[in-house]
């Protein structure tokens, strides 16, 4: 008998939530500990190498993944598109690798830069952190609402990274060692994913480009967005290195690594809900969209508020006293995530409803504004200036996607008063808690998230019903509703 879609959806949502949550926490500790061991200067060097490779990784991206995901989600037999997409990226990978090394040769780059950046290039193929190939390999699992095993693999990889980082002080491991661990910790997981693909779906890669023209034509607007977006995310690190110094770059890299991994939150939500959204009627789709919009505002807003009132103590706790000056930039970047989360979700909706032509304008807008403000603010305000530039350009981008959201008739009837009511209650309560010692402050802040949601009636009954149904716990919703916990 065919398994009910609600069961698969709930299990898939749980797998993604746990997998992404655990991976985020473990990776967070790995980077924080590595930052302590490496020091500000070497950690800044790592940030620059990673930024360059991240930008180049998006040159070979071509925006293929969302298109393949969309097609396989609606017609499972289109799994053959996977070989087309992988083949296209593999060809581009080797072209970019050759061109990159020629550039390094002509500019007389140092031996360290050549070795470490080339080693990081390998991550494009094997690592889930870059996503070029691993993102495509995960698509059959995502479309089948069966992400439990891939999430276990990702968690395993992050545990390996953490184990490697913890050994650093005992073997006097420096930048070479850390980047080696950063890359090689992904090898077992890459092999496991290939094995699982063959076992679960009978998939075996074969070089194929018969549909490359159609794929590239469909993906081109997304590729431009992906490329411009990674430039938006990473260029400020490179600008800091050129316009300021390595110390400022190290501070900003710490702030950047604290905030940017949070992007997996809207990504995880979309990957969980995307197949359901495509197959739902208009009324149900509106409920789903409202729930996600509220959630992707709630999470970054709560984190930004909690961090802001104790920016320096939390930064010292995570990275050590050497990184105290990164506190302000970290807080600013966390505030920018509020606007970025919402923009990313609107972009995913545009892809789902085949309206991706707007994405190019958005990506060009945020990149040009970010570059402009970087040149204005970094020389005078260093890492804080780079953070402010990111915040300003994020607000500009959000304003544009908000306009597009309404223009293409994707808007929903949100209860904005209750959203602002919750935000006000939460902000004031965290301000009061900020007079407490750090650990008490963090404990009561976590409690206030849930208390303020109930006080403000943040989620509507239909949205909560969708949530509990998604996790296959409708009986819990019935009991809590009967007890008057949720507003009607």
C-alpha positions as CSV (number, residue, x, y, z in Angstrom):
1,X,0.0,0.0,0.0
2,X,1.3,3.5,-0.9
3,X,2.4,5.5,2.1
4,X,0.3,8.6,2.8
5,X,1.8,11.8,1.7
6,X,1.3,13.3,5.2
7,X,3.5,10.6,6.7
8,X,6.3,11.2,4.2
9,X,6.0,14.9,4.5
10,X,6.2,14.9,8.3
11,X,9.2,12.5,8.3
12,X,10.9,14.5,5.7
13,X,10.3,17.8,7.6
14,X,11.6,16.2,10.8
15,X,14.7,14.8,9.0
16,X,15.6,18.2,7.4
17,X,14.9,20.1,10.6
18,X,17.1,17.8,12.7
19,X,19.7,17.3,10.1
20,X,20.1,21.0,9.3
21,X,19.9,22.0,12.9
22,X,22.5,19.6,14.2
23,X,24.8,20.3,11.2
24,X,24.4,24.1,11.8
25,X,25.4,23.7,15.5
26,X,28.3,21.3,14.9
27,X,29.7,23.4,12.0
28,X,29.2,26.5,14.1
29,X,31.4,25.0,16.9
30,X,34.0,23.8,14.3
31,X,34.4,27.3,12.8
32,X,34.4,29.0,16.2
33,X,37.1,26.7,17.6
34,X,39.2,26.9,14.4
35,X,39.0,30.7,14.7
36,X,40.4,30.6,18.2
37,X,43.2,28.3,17.2
38,X,44.2,30.1,14.0
39,X,43.9,33.6,15.3
40,X,42.4,36.7,13.6
41,X,45.0,37.0,10.8
42,X,45.1,33.3,9.6
43,X,41.3,33.0,10.0
44,X,41.0,36.1,7.7
45,X,43.3,34.4,5.2
46,X,41.0,31.4,5.3
47,X,38.0,33.7,4.7
48,X,39.6,35.2,1.6
49,X,40.5,31.8,0.0
50,X,37.0,30.6,0.8
51,X,35.4,33.7,-0.7
52,X,37.3,33.4,-3.9
53,X,36.5,29.7,-4.4
54,X,32.9,30.3,-3.4
55,X,32.6,32.9,-6.1
56,X,34.1,30.6,-8.7
57,X,31.9,27.8,-7.6
58,X,28.9,29.8,-8.7
59,X,30.4,30.4,-12.1
60,X,30.0,26.7,-12.8
61,X,26.6,26.6,-11.1
62,X,24.4,27.8,-14.0
63,X,21.3,27.8,-11.8
64,X,20.6,24.2,-12.7
65,X,19.5,22.8,-9.3
66,X,16.2,24.6,-8.9
67,X,15.1,23.7,-12.4
68,X,16.1,20.0,-12.0
69,X,14.4,20.0,-8.6
70,X,11.2,21.5,-10.0
71,X,11.0,19.0,-12.9
72,X,11.8,15.9,-10.8
73,X,9.4,17.0,-8.1
74,X,6.5,17.0,-10.6
75,X,7.7,14.0,-12.8
76,X,9.9,11.5,-11.0
77,X,11.0,9.9,-14.3
78,X,12.9,13.0,-15.1
79,X,15.7,11.9,-12.8
80,X,17.7,11.5,-16.1
81,X,18.1,15.3,-16.0
82,X,20.6,14.7,-13.2
83,X,23.2,13.4,-15.6
84,X,22.7,16.3,-17.9
85,X,23.2,18.8,-15.1
86,X,26.1,17.0,-13.6
87,X,27.8,16.7,-17.0
88,X,27.5,20.4,-17.7
89,X,28.9,21.4,-14.3
90,X,31.8,18.9,-14.6
91,X,32.9,20.4,-17.9
92,X,32.7,23.9,-16.5
93,X,34.5,22.9,-13.4
94,X,37.7,21.8,-15.3
95,X,37.5,24.9,-17.5
96,X,37.4,27.2,-14.6
97,X,40.1,25.3,-12.7
98,X,42.5,25.7,-15.6
99,X,41.7,29.4,-16.1
100,X,42.1,30.1,-12.4
101,X,45.5,28.5,-12.2
102,X,46.6,30.4,-15.3
103,X,45.6,33.6,-13.6
104,X,47.5,32.6,-10.4
105,X,50.6,32.0,-12.5
106,X,50.4,35.3,-14.3
107,X,49.9,37.4,-11.2
108,X,52.7,35.5,-9.3
109,X,50.4,34.4,-6.5
110,X,52.3,32.9,-3.5
111,X,52.7,29.2,-3.0
112,X,50.3,29.2,0.0
113,X,47.5,30.8,-2.0
114,X,48.0,28.4,-4.9
115,X,48.1,25.2,-2.8
116,X,45.2,26.1,-0.4
117,X,42.8,27.6,-3.0
118,X,43.4,24.6,-5.3
119,X,42.7,22.2,-2.5
120,X,39.5,24.1,-1.7
121,X,38.5,23.7,-5.3
122,X,38.1,20.0,-4.6
123,X,35.3,20.9,-2.2
124,X,33.1,22.1,-5.1
125,X,32.8,18.4,-6.2
126,X,32.6,16.6,-2.9
127,X,31.3,19.0,-0.3
128,X,27.7,19.8,0.7
129,X,28.9,23.2,1.8
130,X,29.5,24.4,-1.7
131,X,26.5,22.5,-3.2
132,X,27.7,22.4,-6.9
133,X,27.5,18.6,-7.2
134,X,26.2,17.5,-3.8
135,X,23.1,19.7,-4.2
136,X,22.3,18.0,-7.5
137,X,22.9,14.5,-6.0
138,X,20.4,15.3,-3.2
139,X,17.6,16.2,-5.6
140,X,16.0,12.7,-6.0
141,X,15.8,12.4,-2.2
142,X,14.3,15.9,-1.9
143,X,11.7,15.2,-4.6
144,X,10.8,11.9,-3.0
145,X,10.4,13.6,0.4
146,X,13.1,11.2,1.7
147,X,15.9,13.3,3.1
148,X,16.6,11.3,6.2
149,X,19.7,9.5,4.9
150,X,21.3,12.5,3.1
151,X,20.8,14.5,6.4
152,X,22.6,11.7,8.4
153,X,25.4,11.9,5.9
154,X,25.7,15.7,6.3
155,X,25.7,15.4,10.1
156,X,28.4,12.7,9.9
157,X,30.6,15.0,7.7
158,X,30.2,17.9,10.2
159,X,31.1,15.6,13.1
160,X,34.3,14.6,11.2
161,X,35.2,18.2,10.7
162,X,34.6,19.0,14.4
163,X,36.8,16.0,15.4
164,X,39.6,17.2,13.1
165,X,39.4,20.7,14.5
166,X,39.5,19.5,18.1
167,X,42.9,17.8,17.3
168,X,44.4,21.1,16.1
169,X,46.1,22.2,19.3
170,X,47.6,18.8,20.0
171,X,49.4,18.6,16.6
172,X,50.0,22.3,16.3
173,X,47.8,22.4,13.3
174,X,47.7,25.7,11.4
175,X,46.0,27.0,8.3
176,X,47.2,24.1,6.0
177,X,45.9,21.5,8.5
178,X,42.5,23.2,8.9
179,X,41.8,23.6,5.2
180,X,42.9,19.9,4.7
181,X,40.3,18.8,7.3
182,X,37.7,21.2,5.9
183,X,38.0,19.5,2.5
184,X,38.8,15.8,3.4
185,X,36.0,15.5,6.0
186,X,33.6,15.5,3.0
187,X,35.1,12.5,1.2
188,X,33.3,9.7,3.1
189,X,29.9,11.5,2.8
190,X,30.4,12.0,-1.0
191,X,31.0,8.3,-1.4
192,X,28.0,7.4,0.8
193,X,25.6,9.6,-1.2
194,X,26.7,8.0,-4.5
195,X,26.1,4.6,-3.0
196,X,22.6,5.6,-1.6
197,X,21.6,7.1,-5.0
198,X,22.4,3.8,-6.7
199,X,20.7,1.7,-4.0
200,X,17.5,3.7,-3.6
201,X,16.9,5.0,-7.1
202,X,19.2,2.8,-9.3
203,X,20.9,6.0,-10.4
204,X,24.3,5.7,-12.1
205,X,26.0,8.8,-13.5
206,X,26.7,8.7,-17.2
207,X,28.0,11.6,-19.2
208,X,25.0,13.1,-21.1
209,X,24.3,16.6,-22.5
210,X,21.4,15.8,-24.8
211,X,19.1,18.3,-23.0
212,X,21.8,20.9,-22.2
213,X,20.3,23.6,-24.4
214,X,16.9,23.4,-22.7
215,X,18.4,23.2,-19.2
216,X,20.7,26.2,-19.8
217,X,17.9,28.2,-21.3
218,X,15.6,27.5,-18.4
219,X,18.4,28.1,-15.8
220,X,20.1,31.1,-17.2
221,X,18.1,33.7,-15.2
222,X,18.8,31.7,-12.1
223,X,22.5,31.4,-12.9
224,X,22.8,35.1,-13.2
225,X,21.1,35.4,-9.8
226,X,23.2,32.7,-8.2
227,X,26.5,34.3,-9.5
228,X,25.5,37.9,-8.5
229,X,24.3,36.7,-5.2
230,X,27.5,35.0,-4.3
231,X,29.4,38.1,-5.3
232,X,27.0,40.0,-3.0
233,X,27.8,37.6,-0.2
234,X,31.5,37.2,-0.6
235,X,33.0,40.4,-2.2
236,X,33.0,42.4,1.0
237,X,35.6,40.0,2.5
238,X,37.8,40.5,-0.5
239,X,37.3,44.3,-0.4
240,X,38.2,44.4,3.3
241,X,41.5,42.6,2.4
242,X,42.2,45.2,-0.3
243,X,40.8,48.4,1.2
244,X,41.8,47.7,4.9
245,X,44.0,45.0,6.3
246,X,44.1,41.3,7.2
247,X,43.1,41.9,10.8
248,X,39.8,43.6,9.8
249,X,39.3,40.7,7.3
250,X,39.7,38.2,10.1
251,X,37.2,40.1,12.3
252,X,34.7,40.3,9.5
253,X,35.2,36.6,8.5
254,X,34.2,35.7,12.1
255,X,31.1,37.9,11.9
256,X,30.3,36.5,8.5
257,X,30.7,32.9,9.6
258,X,28.3,33.5,12.5
259,X,25.5,34.9,10.3
260,X,25.7,33.4,6.8
261,X,25.1,29.7,7.8
262,X,21.7,30.7,9.0
263,X,20.6,30.9,5.3
264,X,20.1,27.1,5.5
265,X,16.9,27.9,7.5
266,X,14.8,29.3,4.6
267,X,16.5,26.8,2.3
268,X,15.4,23.9,4.6
269,X,11.9,25.3,4.8
270,X,11.6,25.6,1.0
271,X,13.1,22.1,0.4
272,X,10.6,20.7,2.9
273,X,7.5,22.5,1.5
274,X,8.4,22.9,-2.2
275,X,6.8,19.7,-3.5
276,X,3.7,20.2,-1.5
277,X,3.4,23.9,-2.6
278,X,3.4,22.9,-6.3
279,X,0.6,20.3,-5.8
280,X,-1.7,22.4,-3.5
281,X,-4.8,24.4,-4.3
282,X,-4.7,28.2,-4.0
283,X,-6.2,28.3,-0.5
284,X,-3.8,25.8,0.9
285,X,-0.9,27.4,-0.9
286,X,-1.8,30.7,0.7
287,X,-1.7,29.1,4.2
288,X,1.7,27.6,3.5
289,X,3.1,30.8,2.2
290,X,1.8,32.8,5.2
291,X,3.3,30.2,7.6
292,X,6.7,30.4,6.0
293,X,6.8,34.2,5.7
294,X,6.0,34.5,9.5
295,X,8.6,31.8,10.3
296,X,11.4,33.3,8.2
297,X,10.8,36.7,9.9
298,X,10.5,35.2,13.4
299,X,13.8,33.3,13.5
300,X,16.3,35.9,12.3
301,X,14.5,38.7,14.2
302,X,14.7,36.8,17.4
303,X,18.4,35.9,16.9
304,X,19.3,39.5,15.9
305,X,17.5,41.0,19.0
306,X,19.0,38.5,21.4
307,X,22.5,39.0,20.0
308,X,22.4,42.8,19.8
309,X,21.9,43.4,23.5
310,X,24.9,41.2,24.4
311,X,27.0,41.5,21.2
312,X,30.4,41.6,22.8
313,X,30.0,39.0,25.5
314,X,28.4,36.5,23.1
315,X,31.2,37.2,20.5
316,X,33.9,36.6,23.2
317,X,32.1,33.4,24.3
318,X,32.1,32.0,20.8
319,X,35.4,33.2,19.3
320,X,37.4,34.4,22.2
321,X,38.5,37.8,23.4
322,X,40.7,38.4,20.4
323,X,37.5,38.8,18.3
324,X,35.7,41.3,20.6
325,X,35.7,44.0,17.9
326,X,33.7,41.6,15.6
327,X,30.6,42.0,17.8
328,X,29.2,45.1,16.2
329,X,29.6,43.7,12.6
330,X,28.1,40.4,13.7
331,X,25.0,42.1,15.1
332,X,24.6,44.2,11.9
333,X,24.9,41.1,9.7
334,X,22.3,39.3,11.8
335,X,19.8,42.2,11.3
336,X,20.5,41.9,7.5
337,X,19.4,38.3,7.6
338,X,15.8,39.4,8.4
339,X,15.6,41.0,5.0
340,X,17.6,38.4,3.1
341,X,15.5,35.5,4.4
342,X,12.3,37.1,3.1
343,X,13.9,38.0,-0.3
344,X,15.3,34.4,-0.7
345,X,11.8,32.9,-0.1
346,X,10.2,35.3,-2.6
347,X,12.8,34.2,-5.2
348,X,12.0,30.5,-4.5
349,X,8.3,31.3,-5.0
350,X,9.1,33.0,-8.3
351,X,11.0,29.8,-9.4
352,X,8.1,27.6,-8.3
353,X,5.6,29.6,-10.4
354,X,8.0,30.0,-13.4
355,X,8.4,33.8,-12.9
356,X,12.2,33.8,-12.5
357,X,12.8,36.7,-14.9
358,X,12.6,39.2,-12.0
359,X,15.5,37.5,-10.2
360,X,18.2,39.1,-12.4
361,X,17.0,42.6,-11.4
362,X,17.0,41.8,-7.7
363,X,20.5,40.3,-7.8
364,X,22.0,43.1,-9.8
365,X,20.3,45.6,-7.4
366,X,21.8,44.1,-4.2
367,X,25.2,43.6,-5.7
368,X,25.6,47.1,-7.1
369,X,24.4,48.8,-3.9
370,X,26.6,46.5,-1.8
371,X,29.7,47.3,-3.9
372,X,29.0,51.0,-3.8
373,X,28.5,51.2,-0.1
374,X,31.6,49.0,0.5
375,X,33.8,51.5,-1.2
376,X,32.2,54.3,0.8
377,X,32.1,52.7,4.2
378,X,35.0,50.2,4.5
379,X,37.8,52.8,4.4
380,X,36.4,54.7,7.4
381,X,34.5,52.0,9.3
382,X,36.4,48.8,8.5
383,X,34.5,45.6,9.3
384,X,31.6,47.5,10.7
385,X,31.4,49.4,7.4
386,X,31.2,46.1,5.5
387,X,28.4,45.0,7.8
388,X,26.5,48.3,7.3
389,X,26.9,47.9,3.5
390,X,25.4,44.5,3.6
391,X,22.4,45.7,5.8
392,X,21.6,48.7,3.5
393,X,21.8,46.6,0.3
394,X,19.7,43.9,2.0
395,X,17.0,46.4,2.8
396,X,17.0,47.7,-0.8
397,X,16.7,44.1,-2.1
398,X,13.9,43.3,0.3
399,X,12.0,46.5,-0.9
400,X,12.2,45.3,-4.5
401,X,11.1,41.7,-3.8
402,X,8.2,43.0,-1.7
403,X,7.1,45.0,-4.7
404,X,7.5,42.1,-7.0
405,X,5.6,39.8,-4.6
406,X,2.6,42.0,-5.0
407,X,3.0,42.8,-8.7
408,X,2.9,39.1,-9.8
409,X,-0.1,38.4,-7.5
410,X,1.7,36.2,-5.0
411,X,0.7,38.4,-2.1
412,X,-1.2,36.9,0.8
413,X,-3.4,38.5,3.5
414,X,-1.0,38.7,6.5
415,X,-2.1,39.9,9.9
416,X,0.7,42.5,10.1
417,X,-0.6,44.0,13.4
418,X,0.0,40.8,15.2
419,X,3.4,40.4,13.7
420,X,4.4,43.9,14.8
421,X,2.8,43.2,18.2
422,X,4.9,40.1,18.7
423,X,8.1,42.0,17.6
424,X,7.4,44.7,20.1
425,X,6.6,42.4,23.0
426,X,9.7,40.3,22.2
427,X,12.1,43.3,21.8
428,X,11.0,44.9,25.1
429,X,11.2,41.6,27.0
430,X,14.7,40.9,25.8
431,X,15.7,44.4,26.7
432,X,14.6,43.7,30.3
433,X,16.4,40.4,30.3
434,X,19.6,42.1,29.0
435,X,20.4,43.3,32.6
436,X,20.9,39.7,33.6
437,X,24.2,37.8,33.5
438,X,25.0,36.3,30.1
439,X,23.9,32.7,30.6
440,X,20.7,33.6,32.5
441,X,20.0,36.1,29.7
442,X,20.3,33.4,27.0
443,X,18.1,31.1,29.0
444,X,15.3,33.6,29.6
445,X,15.6,34.8,26.0
446,X,14.8,31.3,24.7
447,X,11.8,31.2,27.0
448,X,10.5,34.6,25.9
449,X,10.5,33.4,22.3
450,X,7.7,31.0,23.0
451,X,5.9,33.1,25.7
452,X,5.7,36.2,23.4
453,X,4.4,34.1,20.5
454,X,1.5,32.9,22.7
455,X,0.9,36.4,24.1
456,X,0.7,37.9,20.6
457,X,-1.2,35.1,18.9
458,X,1.5,35.2,16.2
459,X,0.3,32.2,14.2
460,X,-3.3,31.8,13.0
461,X,-5.2,28.5,13.7
462,X,-5.0,27.4,10.0
463,X,-1.2,27.9,10.0
464,X,-0.7,25.9,13.2
465,X,-3.0,23.3,11.8
466,X,-0.8,23.0,8.7
467,X,2.3,22.8,10.9
468,X,1.0,20.0,13.1
469,X,-0.4,18.2,10.1
470,X,3.0,18.4,8.4
471,X,4.7,16.7,11.4
472,X,1.8,14.2,11.6
473,X,0.6,15.4,15.0
474,X,-2.9,16.7,14.3
475,X,-4.1,15.2,17.6
476,X,-1.7,17.5,19.5
477,X,-3.2,20.5,17.7
478,X,-6.8,19.4,18.6
479,X,-5.9,19.1,22.3
480,X,-4.1,22.4,22.5
481,X,-6.8,24.2,20.6
482,X,-9.5,22.7,22.9
483,X,-7.4,24.0,25.9
484,X,-7.5,27.5,24.4
485,X,-3.7,27.7,23.8
486,X,-4.1,29.0,20.3
487,X,-6.1,31.9,19.0
488,X,-9.0,31.2,16.6
